Amino acid sequence: MDFDDQLRRYFGTEDLTTIAPTTLEVGIDRMKVDFGMEKDRSRKFALWTLMYMFGAAPDLDIAFKSEEDREAARDFMDMMAKAAGE
């Protein structure tokens, strides 16, 4: 999953600065639906990371059945926190 492709798919643009609040809300809702229907672990994880960046990711125990996937998500959250200087 390419980040720019996902932005175009869910928000109609790859420029985050041009996304209107209502477009953001609709795009996040579409991501949530796709996430719930996704069967491929890699694609599901990629969708979760995108939702996480928008503050809309489900809790790990709900999002992932596998402890391995939950641990990978925790690692991603730690990496994002470090990048943000937290």
C-alpha distances in whole Angstrom, upper triangle without the diagonal:
4,6,9,7,7,10,12,11,13,15,16,16,14,17,17,21,22,20,23,24,24,21,19,21,20,16,16,18,16,13,16,17,13,13,17,16,13,15,12,12,9,7,10,10,7,9,12,11,10,14,15,15,17,19,18,17,19,22,20,23,22,18,18,21,21,22,20,17,19,20,17,16,20,19,16,19,21,19,19,22,23,21,23,26,27
4,6,5,6,9,10,10,12,14,14,13,11,14,15,18,19,18,22,23,23,20,18,21,20,16,17,19,17,15,18,19,16,16,20,19,16,18,16,16,12,11,13,13,9,11,14,12,11,14,16,15,16,19,19,18,21,23,23,26,25,21,21,24,24,25,23,20,22,22,19,18,21,20,17,19,22,19,18,22,23,20,22,25,26
4,5,5,6,9,10,11,12,13,11,8,11,11,15,16,15,19,20,20,17,15,18,18,14,14,17,16,13,16,18,16,15,19,20,17,19,17,17,14,12,14,13,9,10,12,10,8,12,13,12,13,16,16,16,19,22,21,25,24,20,21,24,24,25,23,20,21,22,18,17,20,19,15,17,20,17,16,19,20,18,19,22,24
4,5,5,6,9,10,10,10,8,5,9,10,13,14,13,17,19,19,16,15,18,17,14,15,18,16,14,18,19,17,18,21,21,19,22,20,20,17,15,17,16,13,13,16,14,11,14,16,14,15,18,18,19,22,25,25,28,27,23,24,28,28,29,27,23,25,26,22,21,23,23,19,20,23,20,18,22,23,20,21,24,26
4,5,5,6,9,10,9,9,7,11,12,16,16,15,18,20,20,16,15,18,17,13,15,17,14,13,17,17,15,16,19,19,17,20,18,19,16,13,15,16,12,12,15,14,12,15,17,16,16,19,19,19,22,25,25,28,26,22,24,27,27,28,26,23,25,26,23,21,24,24,20,22,25,22,21,24,26,23,24,27,29
4,5,5,6,8,9,9,8,11,12,15,15,13,16,17,17,14,13,15,14,10,11,14,11,9,13,14,12,13,16,16,14,17,16,17,14,11,13,13,10,9,12,11,8,11,14,13,13,16,15,15,18,21,21,24,22,19,21,24,24,26,24,21,22,24,20,19,22,22,18,19,23,21,19,22,24,21,22,26,27
4,5,5,5,7,6,5,8,8,12,11,10,13,14,15,11,10,13,12,9,10,13,12,10,14,16,14,15,18,19,18,21,20,20,18,15,16,16,12,11,14,13,9,11,14,12,11,15,15,16,19,22,23,26,24,21,23,26,27,28,27,23,24,25,22,20,23,23,19,20,23,21,19,22,23,21,21,25,26
4,6,5,4,4,5,9,10,13,12,10,14,15,15,11,12,14,13,10,12,15,12,12,16,17,15,17,20,20,19,22,21,22,19,16,18,18,15,14,17,16,13,14,17,16,15,18,18,19,22,25,26,29,27,24,25,29,29,31,30,26,27,29,26,24,27,26,23,24,27,25,22,25,27,24,25,28,29
4,6,6,8,9,12,13,16,14,13,15,16,15,12,12,14,11,8,11,12,9,9,13,13,11,14,17,16,15,19,18,19,18,14,15,17,14,12,15,15,12,13,17,16,15,18,17,18,20,24,24,27,24,21,23,26,27,29,28,24,26,27,25,23,26,26,23,24,27,25,23,26,28,26,26,30,30
4,6,8,10,12,11,14,13,10,12,13,12,9,8,10,8,5,7,9,7,7,11,11,10,12,15,15,15,19,19,20,18,15,15,16,13,11,13,14,10,11,14,14,12,15,14,15,17,21,22,25,22,19,22,25,26,28,27,23,24,26,24,21,24,25,21,22,25,24,22,24,27,24,24,28,28
4,6,8,9,9,11,9,7,9,10,10,6,6,9,8,5,9,11,10,10,13,14,14,16,18,19,19,22,22,23,21,18,18,19,16,14,16,16,12,13,16,14,12,15,15,17,20,23,24,27,25,22,25,28,29,31,30,26,27,29,26,23,26,27,23,23,26,25,22,25,27,24,24,27,28
4,7,9,10,12,10,8,11,13,12,8,10,13,11,9,12,14,12,13,16,17,16,18,21,21,21,24,24,25,23,20,20,21,18,16,19,19,15,16,19,17,16,19,18,20,23,27,28,30,28,25,28,31,32,34,33,29,30,31,29,26,29,29,26,26,29,27,25,27,29,27,26,30,31
4,5,7,9,8,7,11,13,14,10,11,14,13,11,14,16,15,15,18,19,18,20,23,23,23,26,25,26,23,20,21,22,18,17,19,18,15,16,19,16,15,19,19,21,24,27,28,31,29,26,29,32,33,34,33,29,30,31,28,26,28,28,24,25,28,26,23,26,27,24,24,28,29
4,6,9,9,9,13,15,16,13,12,16,15,12,15,18,16,15,19,20,19,20,23,24,22,25,24,24,22,19,20,20,16,16,18,16,13,15,17,15,14,18,19,20,23,26,27,30,29,26,27,31,31,32,31,27,28,29,26,24,26,26,22,23,25,23,20,23,24,21,21,25,27
4,5,6,7,11,14,15,13,12,16,16,14,16,19,18,17,21,23,22,22,26,27,25,28,27,27,24,22,23,22,19,18,20,18,15,16,18,15,14,18,19,21,25,27,28,32,30,27,29,33,33,34,33,29,30,30,27,25,27,27,23,23,25,23,20,23,24,21,20,24,25
4,5,6,9,11,13,11,9,13,14,12,13,17,17,16,19,21,20,21,24,25,24,28,27,26,24,21,22,21,18,17,18,16,13,14,15,12,11,14,16,18,22,24,26,29,28,25,27,31,32,32,31,27,27,28,26,23,25,25,21,21,23,21,18,20,22,18,18,21,23
4,6,8,11,13,12,11,15,16,15,16,19,19,19,22,24,24,24,27,29,28,31,30,30,27,25,25,25,22,20,21,19,16,17,18,15,13,16,18,21,24,27,28,32,31,28,31,34,35,35,34,31,30,31,29,26,28,27,24,23,25,23,20,22,23,20,19,22,24
4,6,10,12,10,10,14,14,13,15,18,18,18,21,23,23,24,27,28,28,31,30,31,28,26,26,26,23,21,22,21,17,18,20,17,15,18,19,22,25,28,30,33,31,29,32,35,36,37,36,32,32,33,31,28,30,30,26,26,28,26,23,25,27,23,22,26,27
4,7,8,6,6,10,11,10,12,14,15,15,18,20,20,21,24,25,25,28,28,28,26,23,23,23,20,18,20,19,15,15,17,15,12,15,16,19,22,25,27,30,28,26,29,32,33,34,34,30,30,31,29,26,28,28,24,24,27,25,22,24,26,23,22,25,26
4,6,5,6,9,10,10,12,14,15,16,18,20,21,22,24,26,26,30,30,30,29,26,25,26,23,20,21,21,17,17,19,17,14,16,16,20,23,26,28,31,29,27,30,34,35,36,36,32,31,33,31,28,30,30,27,26,29,28,24,26,28,26,24,27,28
4,5,5,6,9,10,11,12,14,15,17,19,20,21,23,25,25,29,30,29,28,25,24,25,23,20,20,20,17,15,17,15,12,14,14,18,20,23,26,28,26,25,28,32,33,34,34,30,30,32,30,26,28,29,26,24,27,27,23,24,27,25,23,26,26
4,5,5,6,9,10,11,12,14,15,17,19,20,21,23,24,28,29,29,28,25,24,25,23,20,20,21,18,16,18,17,14,15,15,18,20,24,26,29,26,25,28,31,33,35,35,31,30,33,31,28,29,31,27,26,29,29,25,27,30,28,26,29,29
4,5,5,6,9,10,11,12,14,15,16,18,20,21,22,26,26,27,26,22,22,23,20,17,19,19,15,14,17,16,13,15,14,17,20,23,26,28,26,24,27,30,32,33,33,29,29,31,29,26,28,29,26,25,28,28,24,26,29,27,25,29,29
4,6,5,6,9,10,10,12,14,15,16,18,20,21,24,25,25,23,20,20,20,18,15,16,16,12,11,14,12,9,11,11,14,17,20,22,25,23,21,24,28,29,30,30,26,26,28,26,23,25,26,22,21,25,24,21,22,25,23,22,25,25
4,5,5,6,9,10,11,13,14,15,17,19,20,24,24,25,24,21,20,20,19,15,16,17,14,11,14,14,10,11,10,13,15,19,21,24,21,20,23,26,28,30,30,26,25,28,26,23,25,26,23,22,25,25,22,24,27,25,23,27,26
4,5,5,6,9,10,11,12,14,16,17,18,22,23,24,23,20,19,20,19,15,16,17,14,12,16,16,12,14,12,15,17,20,23,25,22,20,23,26,29,30,30,27,26,29,27,24,26,28,25,24,28,27,24,26,29,27,26,30,29
4,5,5,6,9,10,11,12,14,16,16,20,20,21,20,17,16,17,15,12,13,14,11,10,13,13,10,13,11,13,15,19,21,23,21,18,21,25,26,28,28,24,24,26,24,21,24,25,22,21,25,24,22,24,27,25,24,28,27
4,5,5,6,9,10,10,12,14,15,19,19,19,19,16,14,15,14,10,11,12,9,7,10,11,8,10,7,9,12,15,17,20,17,15,18,22,24,25,25,21,21,23,22,19,21,23,19,19,22,22,19,21,24,23,22,26,25
4,5,5,6,9,10,11,13,14,18,19,20,20,17,15,17,16,12,13,15,12,10,13,14,11,12,9,11,12,16,18,20,17,15,19,22,24,26,26,22,22,25,24,20,23,25,22,21,25,25,22,24,28,26,25,29,28
4,5,5,6,8,10,11,12,16,17,18,18,15,13,16,14,11,12,15,12,10,14,15,13,14,11,13,14,18,19,21,18,16,19,21,24,26,26,22,22,25,23,21,24,25,22,22,26,26,23,26,29,27,27,30,30
4,5,5,6,9,10,10,14,15,15,15,11,10,12,11,7,9,11,9,7,11,12,11,12,9,10,11,15,16,18,15,13,16,19,21,22,22,18,19,22,20,17,20,21,18,19,22,22,20,22,25,24,24,27,27
4,5,5,6,9,10,13,15,15,16,13,10,12,12,8,9,12,10,8,11,13,12,12,8,8,9,12,14,16,12,11,14,17,19,21,21,18,17,21,19,16,19,21,19,19,22,23,21,23,26,25,25,28,27
4,5,5,6,9,12,14,15,16,13,11,14,14,10,12,15,13,11,15,17,15,16,12,12,12,15,17,18,14,12,15,17,20,22,23,19,20,23,22,19,22,24,22,22,26,26,24,26,29,28,28,32,31
4,5,5,6,10,11,13,13,10,9,12,11,8,10,13,12,11,14,16,15,16,13,12,13,16,17,18,15,12,14,17,19,21,21,18,19,22,20,18,21,23,20,21,25,25,23,26,28,27,28,31,30
4,5,5,9,10,10,11,8,6,9,9,6,7,11,10,9,12,14,14,15,11,10,10,13,13,14,11,9,11,13,15,18,18,14,15,18,17,15,18,20,17,18,22,22,21,23,26,25,25,29,28
4,6,8,11,12,14,11,8,11,13,10,10,14,14,12,15,17,17,17,13,11,10,13,13,14,10,9,11,12,15,18,19,15,16,19,19,17,20,22,20,20,24,25,23,26,29,28,28,31,30
4,6,9,11,13,11,9,12,13,11,12,16,16,15,17,20,19,20,16,15,14,16,16,17,14,12,13,14,17,20,20,17,18,21,20,19,22,24,22,23,27,27,26,28,31,30,31,34,33
4,6,8,9,7,6,10,11,9,11,14,14,14,16,19,19,19,17,14,14,16,16,16,14,11,11,13,15,18,17,14,16,19,18,17,20,21,20,21,24,24,24,26,29,28,29,32,31
4,6,9,8,7,10,12,12,13,16,17,17,19,21,22,22,19,17,16,18,16,16,14,12,11,12,13,16,16,13,16,19,17,17,20,22,20,22,25,25,25,28,30,30,31,34,33
4,6,5,6,9,10,11,12,14,16,16,18,20,21,22,20,17,17,19,17,17,16,13,12,12,13,16,15,12,15,17,15,16,19,20,19,21,24,23,23,26,28,28,29,32,32
4,6,5,6,9,10,10,12,14,15,16,18,20,21,19,15,15,16,14,15,14,11,9,10,10,12,11,8,11,14,12,12,16,16,15,18,20,20,21,23,25,25,27,29,29
4,5,5,6,9,10,11,13,14,15,17,19,20,18,15,16,17,15,17,16,13,11,13,12,14,12,9,13,14,11,12,15,15,14,17,19,18,19,22,23,23,25,27,27
4,5,5,6,9,10,11,12,14,16,17,18,17,14,15,17,15,17,16,12,12,14,14,17,15,12,14,16,14,13,17,17,15,17,20,19,19,22,24,23,25,28,28
4,5,5,6,9,10,11,12,14,16,16,14,11,12,14,12,14,12,9,9,11,12,14,13,10,12,14,12,11,15,16,14,16,19,19,18,21,23,23,24,27,26
4,5,5,6,9,10,10,12,14,15,14,10,11,13,11,13,13,9,8,11,11,13,11,8,9,11,9,8,12,12,10,12,15,15,15,18,20,19,21,24,23
4,5,5,6,9,10,11,13,14,13,11,13,15,14,16,16,12,12,15,15,16,15,11,13,14,11,10,14,14,11,13,16,15,14,18,19,18,20,23,23
4,5,5,6,8,10,11,12,11,9,11,13,13,16,14,10,12,15,16,17,16,13,14,16,13,11,15,16,13,14,17,17,15,18,21,20,20,24,23
4,5,5,6,9,10,10,9,6,8,10,9,12,11,8,9,13,14,15,14,11,11,13,11,8,12,13,10,11,15,15,13,16,19,18,19,22,21
4,5,5,6,9,10,10,7,10,12,11,15,14,11,12,16,16,16,15,12,12,13,10,8,11,11,8,9,12,11,10,13,15,15,15,18,18
4,5,5,7,9,9,8,11,14,14,17,16,13,15,19,19,20,19,15,15,17,14,11,14,15,11,11,15,14,12,15,17,16,16,19,19
4,5,5,6,5,5,8,11,12,15,14,11,14,18,19,19,19,15,15,17,15,12,14,15,12,12,15,15,13,15,18,17,17,20,20
4,5,5,6,5,8,10,11,14,14,11,14,17,18,18,18,14,13,15,13,9,11,13,9,8,12,12,10,12,15,14,14,17,16
4,6,8,8,12,13,14,18,17,15,17,21,21,21,20,17,16,17,15,12,13,14,10,9,12,12,9,11,14,12,12,15,15
4,6,8,11,14,15,19,18,16,18,22,23,23,23,19,18,20,18,15,16,17,14,12,16,15,12,14,17,15,14,18,17
4,6,9,11,13,16,15,14,17,21,22,22,22,19,17,19,18,14,15,16,14,11,15,15,12,13,16,16,14,17,16
4,7,9,12,15,13,12,15,19,20,21,21,18,16,18,18,14,15,18,15,13,17,17,15,16,19,19,18,21,19
4,7,8,11,10,8,11,15,16,17,17,14,12,15,14,10,12,15,12,11,15,16,14,15,19,18,18,21,19
4,6,8,6,6,9,13,15,15,16,13,11,15,15,11,13,16,14,13,16,18,16,17,21,21,21,23,21
4,6,5,6,9,11,13,13,15,12,9,12,13,10,11,14,14,12,15,17,16,17,20,21,20,23,20
4,5,5,6,9,10,9,11,9,6,9,10,7,8,12,12,11,14,16,16,16,19,21,21,23,20
4,6,6,7,9,9,12,10,7,11,13,11,11,15,15,14,17,19,19,20,23,24,24,26,24
4,6,7,10,11,14,11,10,13,14,12,14,17,17,16,19,21,20,21,24,25,25,28,25
4,7,9,11,12,9,8,12,12,10,12,15,14,14,17,19,18,20,23,23,24,26,24
4,6,7,9,6,6,10,10,9,11,14,14,15,17,19,19,21,23,24,25,27,25
4,7,9,8,8,11,12,12,14,16,17,18,20,22,22,24,26,27,28,30,28
4,5,5,6,9,10,11,13,14,15,17,19,20,21,23,25,26,27,29,27
4,5,5,6,9,10,10,12,14,15,16,18,20,21,22,24,26,27,25
4,5,5,6,9,10,11,12,14,15,17,18,20,21,23,24,26,24
4,5,5,6,9,10,10,12,14,15,16,18,20,21,23,24,23
4,5,5,6,9,10,10,12,14,15,16,18,20,21,23,21
4,5,5,6,9,10,10,12,14,15,17,18,20,21,19
4,5,5,6,9,10,10,12,14,15,16,18,20,19
4,5,5,6,9,10,10,12,14,15,16,18,17
4,5,5,6,9,10,10,12,14,15,17,15
4,5,5,6,9,10,11,12,14,15,14
4,5,5,6,9,10,10,12,14,14
4,5,5,6,9,10,11,12,11
4,5,5,6,9,10,11,9
4,5,5,6,9,10,10
4,5,5,6,9,9
4,5,5,6,5
4,5,5,6
4,5,8
4,6
4
